[in-house]
Amino acid sequence: LGKSIFSDDGIVLLGAHIELTDQFLRRLEQFGIHYIYVEDERTEDILYHDPVSPETRLRAVRTVREQFKRMMGDAIKRRSVNHLQFGREFRSVVDSIMDEIASKPDSMMLLVDIQYSDLYLFQHSVNVCIYTAILGQAHGYSRDEMYALCLGALLHDVGKTQLPQELLLRPGSLTPEEMEIIKTHTTIGFKILKEEPNVPLLSAHVALQHHERIDGSGYPRGLMGDDIHEFARWVGVVDSFDAMTSQRSYRAAMLPHEAMERLYAGAGTLYDSGKVELFRDKVAIYPLGMLVMLNDGAVGAVVDVNSQYPQRPVVRVLYDAEGRKIEPFEIDLSKSLTSFVKQANVPLPEDG
């Protein structure tokens, strides 16, 4: 194993350098983990730099989990949500995320987190906050605007804490009536956040409007175009992308480039075109270490990202078109325009 796998409590589920056995692999799949990093001396120099530190990310997930689970318990016991300290609990988390991203102005979204199906709500909330912070910084918002935007992104799904959890975790399809229940999370979240003195009202509107769509096909109010607050339009793009690229109980995760194609298909109708374009420029759709197949059939690992052309990474070719190991060499796809990624996340060749 090339990189340790942690539980949401920070406990090591499986440590780096452990030899992988069939039993370990089966257990990881049971945890909802379907891809891992493996050691390879030909790629050991690939270094991943998260826009935020693992410690900050873990603290954010813990805070969201603890607060959301407390609220879920209130819902089960039919108690009103008691959230006098609610906004304060998240202030330091959001400030830390903003500070770390501000210190790395060229941060890109590398999308390499290993996620667990049953922790989706908590990890998704943190991912959306981090990605939105990167976009907000690139857009040029002030510190106060960034705080309202990022807090709204972190808490955009807070209304789901008040819904029946069996609906959220069900592996099969939901009925139209059940879908209508799920949709109420936007108005529930707004009601929770607007009453909280430590949460900006704009953050509450992000929770309310993040499922509104440009053409009026969204919910809860069917708002159109500029009637949707720009903060909610940012979060709508990021929320959709992270949902599509996350493993869920009822479907497999899409690869980043597949999700990006979905966003582009909806640009101008579902999503704000300008925001989709900036998102495209800030997301590395081929994560570091991913195995990709080039158009000539050769297979290699992504070793670097071109910030100007994230769709054209630097690839270290490791196998020829027949799947045989070769002396590694690198191709910068932003300069070698006759080469391109034909397939992403390919299996390790038999000779590997």
Secondary structure in CASP SS format (residue, H / E / C, confidence):
PFRMAT SS
TARGET T0000
AUTHOR 0000-0000-0000
METHOD secondary structure of the structure
MODEL  1
L C 1.00
G C 1.00
K C 1.00
S C 1.00
I E 1.00
F E 1.00
S C 1.00
D C 1.00
D C 1.00
G C 1.00
I C 1.00
V E 1.00
L E 1.00
L E 1.00
G C 1.00
A C 1.00
H C 1.00
I C 1.00
E C 1.00
L C 1.00
T C 1.00
D H 1.00
Q H 1.00
F H 1.00
L H 1.00
R H 1.00
R H 1.00
L H 1.00
E H 1.00
Q H 1.00
F C 1.00
G C 1.00
I C 1.00
H C 1.00
Y C 1.00
I C 1.00
Y C 1.00
V C 1.00
E C 1.00
D C 1.00
E C 1.00
R C 1.00
T C 1.00
E C 1.00
D C 1.00
I C 1.00
L C 1.00
Y C 1.00
H C 1.00
D C 1.00
P C 1.00
V C 1.00
S C 1.00
P H 1.00
E H 1.00
T H 1.00
R H 1.00
L H 1.00
R H 1.00
A H 1.00
V H 1.00
R H 1.00
T H 1.00
V H 1.00
R H 1.00
E H 1.00
Q H 1.00
F H 1.00
K H 1.00
R H 1.00
M H 1.00
M H 1.00
G H 1.00
D H 1.00
A H 1.00
I H 1.00
K C 1.00
R C 1.00
R C 1.00
S C 1.00
V C 1.00
N C 1.00
H C 1.00
L C 1.00
Q C 1.00
F H 1.00
G H 1.00
R H 1.00
E H 1.00
F H 1.00
R H 1.00
S H 1.00
V H 1.00
V H 1.00
D H 1.00
S H 1.00
I H 1.00
M H 1.00
D H 1.00
E H 1.00
I H 1.00
A H 1.00
S C 1.00
K C 1.00
P C 1.00
D C 1.00
S C 1.00
M C 1.00
M E 1.00
L C 1.00
L C 1.00
V C 1.00
D C 1.00
I C 1.00
Q C 1.00
Y C 1.00
S H 1.00
D H 1.00
L H 1.00
Y H 1.00
L H 1.00
F H 1.00
Q H 1.00
H H 1.00
S H 1.00
V H 1.00
N H 1.00
V H 1.00
C H 1.00
I H 1.00
Y H 1.00
T H 1.00
A H 1.00
I H 1.00
L H 1.00
G H 1.00
Q H 1.00
A H 1.00
H H 1.00
G C 1.00
Y C 1.00
S C 1.00
R H 1.00
D H 1.00
E H 1.00
M H 1.00
Y H 1.00
A H 1.00
L H 1.00
C H 1.00
L H 1.00
G H 1.00
A H 1.00
L H 1.00
L C 1.00
H C 1.00
D C 1.00
V H 1.00
G H 1.00
K H 1.00
T H 1.00
Q H 1.00
L C 1.00
P C 1.00
Q H 1.00
E H 1.00
L H 1.00
L H 1.00
L H 1.00
R C 1.00
P C 1.00
G C 1.00
S C 1.00
L C 1.00
T C 1.00
P H 1.00
E H 1.00
E H 1.00
M H 1.00
E H 1.00
I H 1.00
I H 1.00
K H 1.00
T C 1.00
H H 1.00
T H 1.00
T H 1.00
I H 1.00
G H 1.00
F H 1.00
K H 1.00
I H 1.00
L H 1.00
K H 1.00
E C 1.00
E C 1.00
P C 1.00
N C 1.00
V C 1.00
P C 1.00
L H 1.00
L H 1.00
S H 1.00
A H 1.00
H H 1.00
V H 1.00
A H 1.00
L H 1.00
Q H 1.00
H C 1.00
H C 1.00
E C 1.00
R C 1.00
I C 1.00
D C 1.00
G C 1.00
S C 1.00
G C 1.00
Y C 1.00
P C 1.00
R C 1.00
G C 1.00
L C 1.00
M C 1.00
G H 1.00
D H 1.00
D H 1.00
I C 1.00
H C 1.00
E H 1.00
F H 1.00
A H 1.00
R H 1.00
W H 1.00
V H 1.00
G H 1.00
V H 1.00
V H 1.00
D H 1.00
S H 1.00
F H 1.00
D H 1.00
A H 1.00
M H 1.00
T C 1.00
S C 1.00
Q C 1.00
R E 1.00
S C 1.00
Y C 1.00
R E 1.00
A C 1.00
A C 1.00
M C 1.00
L C 1.00
P H 1.00
H H 1.00
E H 1.00
A H 1.00
M H 1.00
E H 1.00
R H 1.00
L H 1.00
Y H 1.00
A H 1.00
G H 1.00
A E 1.00
G C 1.00
T C 1.00
L C 1.00
Y E 1.00
D C 1.00
S H 1.00
G H 1.00
K H 1.00
V H 1.00
E H 1.00
L H 1.00
F H 1.00
R H 1.00
D H 1.00
K H 1.00
V E 1.00
A C 1.00
I C 1.00
Y C 1.00
P C 1.00
L C 1.00
G C 1.00
M C 1.00
L E 1.00
V E 1.00
M E 1.00
L E 1.00
N C 1.00
D C 1.00
G C 1.00
A C 1.00
V E 1.00
G E 1.00
A E 1.00
V E 1.00
V E 1.00
D E 1.00
V C 1.00
N C 1.00
S C 1.00
Q C 1.00
Y C 1.00
P C 1.00
Q C 1.00
R C 1.00
P C 1.00
V E 1.00
V E 1.00
R E 1.00
V E 1.00
L E 1.00
Y E 1.00
D C 1.00
A C 1.00
E C 1.00
G C 1.00
R C 1.00
K E 1.00
I E 1.00
E E 1.00
P E 1.00
F E 1.00
E E 1.00
I E 1.00
D E 1.00
L C 1.00
S C 1.00
K C 1.00
S C 1.00
L C 1.00
T C 1.00
S C 1.00
F C 1.00
V E 1.00
K E 1.00
Q E 1.00
A E 1.00
N C 1.00
V C 1.00
P C 1.00
L C 1.00
P C 1.00
E C 1.00
D C 1.00
G C 1.00
END
